[in-house]
């Protein structure tokens, strides 16, 4: 009987569609795909830019867990121009290079997508995933885009 249970379990596992690692994709409103990178669990992708008022560095870093895109942490150069912490949303830690990180956010991104207007080269929107960095501002300044986590079944 136990062998039959193991056999049935194996058959169900083999019949289930295999999930490929999700990918982080940058889609432009035109329909063009600007970037697409694998994003396994535990990998962090950071969107960085220069704040439009102060010019200081800002970053939002994302991870994925069970196919859900999460805002994991944010870097802010200071508390100026509306930047700051929201009570109950993470923990502030000083950054060695100045400014501060808001850590341990784990905030789900609705529909696994973040809409943005890519800034001018002076804003320098960049996406970094592992050792790869893509300057969104150099490639698509002024364009509407969506940063989104795409999950698919493996063939």
Rosetta blueprint (number, residue, H / E / L):
1 X L
2 X H
3 X H
4 X H
5 X H
6 X H
7 X H
8 X H
9 X H
10 X H
11 X H
12 X H
13 X H
14 X H
15 X H
16 X L
17 X L
18 X L
19 X E
20 X L
21 X L
22 X L
23 X E
24 X E
25 X E
26 X E
27 X E
28 X E
29 X L
30 X L
31 X L
32 X L
33 X E
34 X E
35 X E
36 X E
37 X E
38 X E
39 X L
40 X L
41 X L
42 X L
43 X L
44 X L
45 X E
46 X E
47 X E
48 X E
49 X E
50 X E
51 X L
52 X L
53 X L
54 X L
55 X L
56 X L
57 X E
58 X E
59 X E
60 X E
61 X E
62 X E
63 X E
64 X E
65 X E
66 X L
67 X L
68 X E
69 X E
70 X E
71 X E
72 X E
73 X E
74 X E
75 X E
76 X E
77 X L
78 X L
79 X L
80 X L
81 X L
82 X L
83 X L
84 X L
85 X L
86 X L
87 X L
88 X L
89 X L
90 X L
91 X E
92 X E
93 X E
94 X E
95 X L
96 X L
97 X L
98 X L
99 X L
100 X E
101 X E
102 X E
103 X E
104 X L
105 X L
106 X L
107 X E
108 X E
109 X L
110 X H
111 X H
112 X H
113 X E
114 X E
115 X E
116 X E
117 X E
118 X L
119 X L
120 X L
121 X L
122 X L
123 X L
124 X L
125 X L
126 X E
127 X E
128 X E
129 X E
130 X L
131 X L
132 X E
133 X E
134 X E
135 X E
136 X H
137 X H
138 X H
139 X H
140 X H
141 X L
142 X L
143 X L
144 X E
145 X E
146 X E
147 X E
148 X E
149 X E
150 X E
151 X L
152 X L
153 X E
154 X L
155 X L
